[in-house]
Amino acid sequence: MTTGRDKEQRREGQAGAVVILSGGLDSATCLGIACAEGHHVTALSFDYGQRHHRELAAAARLAAHYGVAHHIYELPFFRQLGGSALTDDAISVPTEGVDKAHIPSTYVPGRNLIFLSIATALAEVTRSEWIYIGVNALDYSGYPDCRPEFMDAFANVATVATRAGVEGMHIEVKTPLLHLTKGEIVARGTALLVPYEMTTSCYVGEEEACGVCDSCRLRLAGFAEAGRVDPIRYQLRAKN
């Protein structure tokens, strides 16, 4: 599905950027950064069989707010693969708190690898020079595909595996949040007037965020660190 200003002509000198947009706090901040940096943005979201579609609705709201084209691609095989609490209803969403010593059950095998591959293809088609992804290596849930090593390796692949790279149009993967704490992310987004009230981060996906899943805990801790109050509604505001 495609929405937004797909046929709008890019202004002269305005570089194209694909922003992977989940509808959560980090990806919304990336979208705000990309727009603030003057890029012609195409937002990219995925319906990959995740537990709920509230995040896709949030992504659509954000794309509309910023007035950018928005693509939603369906990847149903993630649910067929399973192996994650986000794509297999038989696996419970953990609520005990983040333990960086262990990869949590919410890790989705191959997700960022596949998302970035599709983003690279879209960047080629739209002749975009940048791909933004909101991965974070500090305050995160221990996912292996959020580490700097993976981002560096994929950036090399994107160069050698594409016609754009061979013909000299370098596609750069930008990770502006990679080395920021959640509090620093919230502070940066707040300064950019990112509408966090439009976002959702909860893994459970009820009308009100659960407040106790790993994603909610990290988000609440980030707002607390930044001295801000999270504008979305929670069933319970857990303290880490």
Disulfide bonds with the S-S distance in Angstrom:
none
